[in-house]
Amino acid sequence: MPAAEAMVFILTGEVHSGKTSLLKKVIPLLQARRRVTGYVCESVGEGDSIKGYDLVEIGGGRFPFLRRGNPPDRQNVGPFFLEEEGMRQAERILGQASPGSLLIVDEIGPLELEGGGVRAALEKALSRKTGPVLVVIRQPLLDDLMASLGLQSATVVRADSPDAARRLAGVLGEDPA
């Protein structure tokens, strides 16, 4: 399966449990120790008026990724659809991840578990990565992700645990021997 060579770490938690906020806090600490690539997804809007999510490349640009609506010609997930530009950028980021860098993928969801979204690009990245990969996923989807990617020994960190930032920085900050 694709994840055979990659060291996979998973950050998980419930919806709005602070997974992305935790990542944004830890990324600068990780960058001080190693090369970090990938992206985080930041909400656009606030509270009940979230209009969508932008893909924010680590050390790069910001691109519309998910927006509210259900156009019939787009990949839809829940009340959102994938923006083509954001999808192209996610695929580019995953495709260009250097083998020894830490690759961060925020967030894998139901669309990827069904084979859509960034699933194909993630599988390709996992198949050629020799460095660590951090995948972010909601807690209810964790077992499905592990089974679908054949992950036997992934290290899982819960975003809502009291020591999550320290633990995440610790496990991801170690350079491979």
C-alpha positions as CSV (number, residue, x, y, z in Angstrom):
1,M,0.0,0.0,0.0
2,P,1.2,3.6,-0.6
3,A,2.2,4.4,3.0
4,A,4.8,1.6,3.2
5,E,7.9,3.9,3.2
6,A,6.5,7.0,4.8
7,M,6.6,7.6,8.5
8,V,2.9,8.6,9.1
9,F,1.7,10.7,12.0
10,I,-1.9,11.6,12.5
11,L,-3.4,14.7,14.2
12,T,-7.0,14.1,15.1
13,G,-9.9,15.6,17.0
14,E,-13.5,16.5,16.7
15,V,-14.8,19.2,14.3
16,H,-13.6,22.6,15.5
17,S,-11.4,21.1,18.2
18,G,-8.4,23.2,17.3
19,K,-6.5,20.9,15.0
20,T,-5.5,23.6,12.5
21,S,-4.8,26.2,15.3
22,L,-2.5,23.7,17.0
23,L,-0.7,23.1,13.7
24,K,-0.2,26.8,13.1
25,K,1.3,27.1,16.6
26,V,3.7,24.1,16.1
27,I,4.8,24.7,12.5
28,P,7.3,27.5,13.4
29,L,8.9,25.2,16.0
30,L,9.2,22.4,13.4
31,Q,10.6,24.8,10.8
32,A,13.4,25.6,13.2
33,R,14.5,21.9,13.1
34,R,13.7,20.7,9.6
35,R,12.2,21.5,6.2
36,V,8.4,21.6,6.4
37,T,6.1,21.5,3.3
38,G,2.4,21.0,2.8
39,Y,-0.6,23.1,3.6
40,V,-3.2,23.9,6.2
41,C,-6.9,24.7,5.6
42,E,-8.1,28.0,7.2
43,S,-11.8,28.9,7.5
44,V,-13.1,31.9,5.6
45,G,-15.8,33.7,7.7
46,E,-16.6,33.1,11.4
47,G,-18.9,31.0,13.5
48,D,-22.1,30.0,11.7
49,S,-21.2,32.1,8.7
50,I,-18.2,30.1,7.5
51,K,-18.2,30.6,3.7
52,G,-15.5,28.0,3.1
53,Y,-11.9,27.2,3.5
54,D,-8.7,28.4,1.9
55,L,-5.7,26.2,1.3
56,V,-2.6,28.0,2.8
57,E,0.7,26.6,1.6
58,I,3.4,26.5,4.2
59,G,5.8,29.2,3.2
60,G,3.7,30.0,0.1
61,G,0.4,31.4,-1.1
62,R,-3.3,31.2,-0.2
63,F,-5.9,29.7,-2.5
64,P,-9.7,29.2,-2.4
65,F,-10.2,25.5,-1.7
66,L,-13.7,24.8,-0.4
67,R,-16.7,27.1,-0.8
68,R,-20.4,26.8,0.2
69,G,-22.7,25.6,-2.6
70,N,-23.5,22.5,-4.5
71,P,-22.6,23.1,-8.2
72,P,-23.4,19.8,-10.1
73,D,-20.1,20.0,-12.1
74,R,-17.8,20.0,-9.0
75,Q,-16.7,17.6,-6.3
76,N,-19.1,18.2,-3.4
77,V,-18.7,17.4,0.2
78,G,-21.4,18.3,2.7
79,P,-22.4,21.9,2.1
80,F,-19.2,22.7,0.2
81,F,-17.6,22.2,-3.2
82,L,-13.9,22.0,-4.2
83,E,-12.5,25.0,-6.1
84,E,-10.5,23.9,-9.1
85,E,-7.6,26.3,-8.4
86,G,-7.3,25.1,-4.8
87,M,-7.4,21.5,-5.9
88,R,-4.6,22.1,-8.5
89,Q,-2.5,23.8,-5.8
90,A,-3.0,21.0,-3.3
91,E,-2.0,18.4,-6.0
92,R,1.1,20.5,-6.8
93,I,2.1,20.8,-3.2
94,L,1.7,17.1,-2.6
95,G,3.5,16.3,-5.8
96,Q,6.5,18.5,-5.1
97,A,7.1,17.4,-1.5
98,S,10.7,16.6,-1.1
99,P,11.4,13.0,0.1
100,G,13.1,14.0,3.4
101,S,10.9,17.0,4.4
102,L,8.0,16.9,6.8
103,L,4.8,17.0,4.7
104,I,1.7,18.3,6.4
105,V,-1.7,17.6,4.9
106,D,-4.6,19.4,6.6
107,E,-7.3,18.0,6.3
108,I,-8.4,14.7,4.9
109,G,-12.1,14.1,5.0
110,P,-15.0,12.0,3.7
111,L,-14.3,13.0,0.1
112,E,-10.8,11.5,0.2
113,L,-12.0,8.4,2.0
114,E,-14.3,7.9,-1.0
115,G,-11.4,8.3,-3.4
116,G,-12.0,11.9,-4.4
117,G,-10.4,15.2,-3.4
118,V,-6.6,15.0,-2.9
119,R,-6.7,11.2,-2.3
120,A,-4.7,10.2,-5.5
121,A,-2.1,12.9,-4.8
122,L,-1.8,11.9,-1.2
123,E,-1.3,8.2,-2.2
124,K,1.4,9.2,-4.7
125,A,3.2,11.4,-2.1
126,L,3.0,8.6,0.5
127,S,4.5,6.1,-2.0
128,R,7.6,8.2,-2.6
129,K,8.1,9.8,0.8
130,T,10.9,8.6,3.0
131,G,10.4,11.4,5.5
132,P,7.5,12.0,7.9
133,V,4.0,12.8,6.8
134,L,1.4,14.4,9.1
135,V,-2.2,13.9,8.1
136,V,-5.0,15.7,9.9
137,I,-8.4,14.1,10.1
138,R,-11.5,14.3,12.2
139,Q,-11.7,11.7,15.0
140,P,-14.8,9.8,13.6
141,L,-12.9,9.2,10.3
142,L,-9.6,8.0,11.8
143,D,-10.2,4.3,11.7
144,D,-11.5,4.5,8.1
145,L,-8.3,6.4,7.1
146,M,-6.0,4.0,8.7
147,A,-7.7,1.0,7.1
148,S,-8.0,2.6,3.6
149,L,-4.3,3.5,3.6
150,G,-3.1,0.3,5.2
151,L,-1.6,2.2,8.1
152,Q,-0.5,-0.2,10.8
153,S,1.9,1.9,12.9
154,A,0.9,5.5,12.6
155,T,1.5,7.7,15.6
156,V,-1.8,9.4,16.6
157,V,-1.9,12.7,18.5
158,R,-5.3,14.0,19.7
159,A,-5.6,17.8,19.3
160,D,-7.6,18.1,22.5
161,S,-5.1,16.4,24.8
162,P,-3.4,18.7,27.3
163,D,0.1,18.1,26.0
164,A,-0.8,18.0,22.3
165,A,1.5,20.8,21.2
166,R,4.5,19.4,23.0
167,R,3.9,15.9,21.9
168,L,3.3,16.9,18.2
169,A,6.4,19.0,18.2
170,G,8.4,16.2,19.8
171,V,7.4,13.4,17.5
172,L,7.7,15.5,14.3
173,G,10.8,17.4,15.3
174,E,13.0,14.4,15.3
175,D,15.2,14.3,12.2
176,P,15.5,10.8,10.7
177,A,18.7,9.0,11.6
